[in-house]
Amino acid sequence: MNWGSTVQRIGGLCLLALVCASTGSSSLPLFAQQTRTTQEGVFTNAQATRGAVLYEAKCAACHGARMEGSVGPELAGPGFLGMWGGQPLANLFGKIEKTMPADAPGTLSPVQVAEIVAYMLQTNRFPVGTTDLGASEAALKQISLPARTTVAAPVAPGSGQSFPATGNMNQVMRGILFPSSNVLFDVQTQDPGARPKPGARAEATTTSSRYGDVYEPWAVVDAAAISLAEVGPLLMTPGRRCENGKPVPVDRADWQQWVRELTEVGRAAYKASQTRNAEMVSEVTNQVADACANCHRVYRDTATAATRCTPR
């Protein structure tokens, strides 16, 4: 695989629409899979009951006995539906299967995950059906949670805060974007799932070396992707300067476009990381490289440092 390719692929997944055209007097019927929602009864009471036992043993410590949230987010109510509403159950299923429980990810079987999801649906008061929720990815893609509704949160008078820029653009790049991007690029050559279990090194002489590997490798990849997804406001902070003192061109359309591209790539990388599939993350790094290069060609890769932040 050419990791430097400019071909953009997210997760290697595509939807292929097959359209059959008929000619003459005969015709071939076109059968399309019908998408259902969780309002149509996609699990059974018995399955949810089994899921309740599993939830208590595997999930409640982090998400609360009633799914109200604790160390982990709530799994019932507006917060849950705000996160997962409008998405296919395959996404929720995959998140649980690949990354949960947090202390032993990937240890739940597909059947167990389906039972836990059934219990989550029951707790969120979705109707019961007559057939167990299956564990097939293809089938789960055809079942969606109801689309979320966006409600504007009230803003208290005087609550708005602004934070002036402290570092210049080069410092933001070196402190956040450079290390985070490199974490993602490292997945090209080393599968995080194959790395040894992390832990603090008591014999280390510095804090960085002692705690540098304390987090589970895939959690580090998650965090790096989120760093890219969340960096937009930092790159658009009014008053920030480039290293040479020139103002960051936040008012230019091309700068704004490339900041959006970078944050979108960060979200794509996080989605890929959640699959715990190194190949999928590696493919997204092509987009990371492209997003960086697009901006660098105009605003960084100029003849001298004095002209940086001045578009060609």
N, C-alpha and C positions, 0 to 999 in steps of 0.2 A: 504494500500500500504506500502511496506517495503522500506523506503527511503534509508536505508543503503545497499540495494541490489547492487551487482556488475553487474547486468544486465544493459547493456548500450542501452538506447533508446533515440533518438533525436526526441522530439516533439510528440512521439507516432504515427508517420506517417510512413507507409510502402507501398512499391509498390508490389503488388501481381500479378505475371504472371500466368495466367491460360492457360494451354496448353491442348488441347483436342486431344487425339489420336483416330484414327478410326481403326476398325478391320473388317474383312470380306469384302464383296463386296460393302457395303455402307460406306459413309464417312460423317462427320459433318464438314461444313465449319467453319473456324476460322476467326472471324471478329475482327480486331484490330482498336482501335481509331487512327485516323490519326492526327498527330501533324501539326498544321499550324503555320505560322509566321505572324507578323503584316504587312508584305509586301503583303499579299493576300487580303487586304481590309476587315477588321473585324469590322468596325463601319460605321455609316452613317453621312452625313453632318448635318442632323437635330439633331442627338444626340450630335455631337460635338458643335453645336451652343448652345444647352441647357447647355452643360458643360462649355462653355465660360462664361455664366452668373453666374454659380455657382462658377467658378474659381475666377472671379472678386470679388465676395462677401466673399468667404471663404479662398482663397489661396494667392491672389496677394499681400497682405500686407507683407507676409513673403518671397514669392518666386519671386516677381517682376511681373510687368504688362505683360511682354513678356516672363515670365518663365526664365529670365536671372539670377535669384538668388539674394537674398538680405540677410535677416536674415537667411532664409533657403537656401538649395542648389538649383542650377539651375535644371530645369525640362525639358529643351530642349537643344539639342546640344551634343557635345562630352562628357561633364561631366555626363549628364544623361545616355547616352548610355553606357558609361564606367562603370557606377554603375549597370545598370539593363540589359545590353545586355546579351543574352543567357539564361535569366531566363524566366519562364512562367509568363504570365500576372497575374496569381493568386497571385504571391508574391507582385507585385506592388499594386494590388487591396487590398490585406490584410493589407499592410503597411498603406495605406490611410484610409481604413475602421476602423482600430483599433487605430491608433495613431494621426489622423488628423481630424480637424484643431488642432494645438498645444494647443490652449486655450480652446478647447471644443472637446476632442477626443471622437470618437464613436458616434457623433451626425449626421453624414451623413448616409443616407439610402443606401442600396446596389445599388439601381437604380441611385442615385445621384453620387455615386462613379464611376459607370460605365460611366456616362456622363462626369465626369471630366477626366477619363482615355481616353475616346474618344477624348476629346479636346487636351489632351497631345499628343496623337498619331498624330492628325492633325497638331499640332504645330511642331512636329518633322518630318513632311512631309511624313508620311506614307500614302499610297493610301486609298481612300475612297471606301467603299463597298456598298452593297445594303441592308444589315441587321444590325440592332443595335447590338452593343457589349452587350452580356448578363452579368448577375450578378451571374451566377452559378459558384461556385468554381471548380466543375468538368470540366465544359466547358473551364474556363479560364486556367486551367492547361494544356489544349491542344493547347494553343496559346502562342507562345514565341516571344520575341523580338529578332532580329537578333543577333547572337553571336558577342560580342565585339572583336575588334582587338587590340592587345597590341602593342603600339609604345613606344620604349625606349625614355625617356626624355633626352635631351642633358644635359651633366654635364659640368658646367663652370669650367675651370682650377682653381685649388686652392680653390674650394668651399667646399671641404670635411671638415667636422668638427668632432672632437671626443670629448667626454665628459668623464672625468675620474670618476670612482666610488667614491662616497662620503660615503654612508652608507654601513655597512656590510650586509650580507645576512639576518640575523635575523631582522635587522631594516627594510629592504625592505619587508620582510614577515609581520611584525607587522604594517607597515604603509600603505601597499597596499593590499597584498593578503589576510591577515586575515580579515580585515573589509569588503572587497569586497565579499569574499566568504560567510561571515555571512549574508550579505544583501540577497544573493541568498538563503541561507538556511532558512532564515526567511519566505520566500514565502511558505514553507511547511506548516506553521501553521497560516499564516495571508495573506489573499488575498490583494495585494496592492490596487486593485480596491475598496475594502471595507473600506479602511482607510479614515478618514476625510480629507477634502481639506486642503492643507498646507497653511502656512502663518507665517510671522515673529511674535514672541512673544514680544511685547513691554515691558512687565514687567520682562523679563528675565535679569539676572544679568551678564551673560557671553555671549560672541559672539556665542559660540558653542550651548548653549541652545536657544539663540534667533533665530538663523538661521538654526538649525539642521533639521527642518522640512519644510524649505521654498520651496523645490522642490516637484513637484507632485510625489507621491509614485512610480508610474511605471517608471518615468524618473530616479529615484534613482536606480531601478533595472537595467535599461538599462546601466547606467553609471558603475555599479558594474561589469556587464558582459563584457563591453568594457575594463575595467581595467584588467581583466584576459586575454582578447584577445590581449592586447597591451603590456603585461608585458615581452614578450620574450626577447627583447633587454636588459632589465634590468637584467634578469637572466643570460644573456650571455655576460655581460660587462667584458672585460678583466681587470684583476687587482682587481676585487672585492674579498673581503675576507669574510670568515665565521666569526662568533663571536669569535671563538678561534684563529683567525689569519691565519688559513689555507686557501689557495686559493680556490675559488669556482672552481669545476672541469669542466670547460666549454669545455675542450677538450675531455671529455669522451663521448662515444657513448650513454650510457644509460642516462646521464644527458641531452644530446641534445634531445633524444627521448622524455623524460618526459616534457621538456620545450615545445616541439611541441605539445604534447598531451594537455597540459594545455591551450595553446593558441587556439587550435582547440575547446576545451570545452568552452572556453570563447565565441567563435563565435557561437557555438551551443546555448549557454545560451542567447546570444543577439537575435538570431533568434527566440527563444522561447518567449523571453520577448516582442518582437514586436507583437506577437499574442494577448497580454494582457490576456493570459490564465494562471492562476496560476498553474493549474494542469500540463501543459506542462513544465513550468519552474521548478516545483518541481521534475519532472522526470529527467530533465537534471542535477539536483543537485546530483543525484547518480553518474554521470560521474565526476562531480567536486570533490566529495569525493574520488573517485577511483584515479583520476589524482594526487591528493595531497598525498594519501596513498602510491602509487607506489614509489614516490620519498622519502617520509619520512621513509619508511621501510629500505631503504639503506643508506640514508644520514643524517637522523635526529635521528631516534629511536635507537640509539646505547647506550651502557652501560653508558658512561659518556659524558659530554659536550666536553671534551678534544678530543674525537675521532670523533666528528661530521665533516661532509664533507669528511670523510675517508670511502670509500665504504667497505662493508663487504666482 
